[in-house]
Amino acid sequence: MAMIKVVSAPRRILLAGASGTIGSAVAARLNAEGHAVTCASRAALGDPALLAATMADARPEVVISCIASRSGAPKDAQLVDFQANIVLLDAAQTVGAAQFILLSAICVQKPLLAFQRAKLAFEARLVASGIGYTIIRPTAFFKSLSGQVKRVKSGKPFLIFGDGNLTRCKPISDRDLAGFISEAIGNPEAANRILPIGGPGPAISLREQGEMLFAAAGRQARFRSVSPAIFTWAERALQPGAGVSDWFAQKAEYARIARYYATESMLVLDPVSGHYCTDLTPEYGVDTLAAHYRELLLAS
Ligand SMILES: NC(=O)c1ccc[n+]([C@@H]2O[C@H](COP(=O)([O-])OP(=O)(O)OC[C@H]3O[C@@H](n4cnc5c(N)ncnc54)[C@H](OP(=O)(O)O)[C@@H]3O)[C@@H](O)[C@H]2O)c1
């Protein structure tokens, strides 16, 4: 769904996760638009008295959550993506906030991982809570597609899974996603909606990301293929220890996370065909991954 562009009147907004990648872009955008922004720190979310005092001071009309488990490990995901968001939702309802905007992820539409299940469980609680909600499910961030810049710059081949065309996504920049989030504030088109969103398109495969990166570096593209099956083998080796050790449970989950991103597209799943669909994945913004790669190469 493409939202009608709305620049909302200045509002009192409480933002959680402002120290993160997207949260910091959202904070910059909200401040530039003249909203009265209060940031809730990690400490405030862990301390009910401090959170109540922060909320009482801020009296937010809108609460935006950009918090997320930094590790994706099962226990941390439950603690942050579910539990910390519940604490925030309860506090938002106590002070009578009208809208709760949640930064989620497009991958929750096919939940095979602990952090996806934690996010989905919170989404369900948010929808059932009675507060006005907007759930934003973006595709891949630029930072997640920039891990091989140094490899390529140092002359190494770009690593792909299979032939490099197993997955596709529509990358979105931090700044564009922050713009999309800010346009959801008080926007009737975003009211009580779950909104998947991608960048300006087109959808690109991992191989095309590599070609883009080599072009930005002015080099001939070179690839090395890796089988996603290595993650299945790793998981099989680690999983037997998961029942008795957190270390094994975490590492087995990391292997599942790696396999997921190696094999699943970050596009909307067509409910009829069951396949990922470029056309069903809305586009927003102007920033391109190619320009981002050029900036990173210049800076590194
Ligand atoms: N990476 C991608 O390509 C992608 C694509 C689609 C969706 N997403 C989703 O986007 C979301 C945000 O991503 P991001 O990259 O902006 O995250 P990030 O940079 O890792 O930032 C996470 C934020 O959450 C806060 N946080 C972590 N644990 C907390 C806790 N226990 N209590 C309170 N706050 C806590 C962090 O605070 P501290 O600074 O104190 O740690 C930080 O502000 C995630 O839900 C992710 O799944 C990511």
The ligand as a Gaussian input file, in Angstrom:
#p B3LYP/6-31G(d) Opt

LIG

0 1
 N       18.596000      -5.423000       9.430000
 C       17.648000      -5.513000       8.516000
 O       17.914000      -5.656000       7.307000
 C       16.207000      -5.451000       8.943000
 C       15.229000      -5.543000       7.956000
 C       13.889000      -5.426000       8.319000
 C       13.559000      -5.217000       9.655000
 N       14.531000      -5.156000      10.610000
 C       14.111000      -4.918000      11.994000
 O       14.366000      -3.562000      12.358000
 C       14.420000      -3.462000      13.774000
 C       15.463000      -2.443000      14.294000
 O       16.675000      -2.630000      13.677000
 P       17.942000      -1.701000      13.931000
 O       18.952000      -2.170000      12.953000
 O       17.609000      -0.265000      14.009000
 O       18.333000      -2.188000      15.419000
 P       19.653000      -1.874000      16.235000
 O       20.539000      -0.913000      15.523000
 O       20.227000      -3.192000      16.659000
 O       19.086000      -1.111000      17.533000
 C       18.344000      -1.800000      18.511000
 C       17.777000      -0.796000      19.499000
 O       17.045000      -1.520000      20.491000
 C       17.556000      -1.150000      21.786000
 N       17.499000      -2.255000      22.730000
 C       18.115000      -3.454000      22.627000
 N       17.867000      -4.200000      23.716000
 C       17.058000      -3.449000      24.509000
 C       16.455000      -3.671000      25.783000
 N       16.646000      -4.806000      26.476000
 N       15.674000      -2.697000      26.288000
 C       15.509000      -1.545000      25.619000
 N       16.064000      -1.271000      24.425000
 C       16.831000      -2.222000      23.884000
 C       19.007000      -0.766000      21.526000
 O       19.483000       0.000000      22.614000
 P       21.042000      -0.033000      23.035000
 O       21.725000       0.995000      22.150000
 O       21.022000       0.324000      24.473000
 O       21.558000      -1.428000      22.755000
 C       18.855000       0.011000      20.221000
 O       18.385000       1.320000      20.474000
 C       14.580000      -4.891000      14.270000
 O       13.323000      -5.282000      14.768000
 C       14.883000      -5.699000      13.025000
 O       14.392000      -7.013000      13.102000
 C       15.849000      -5.259000      10.276000

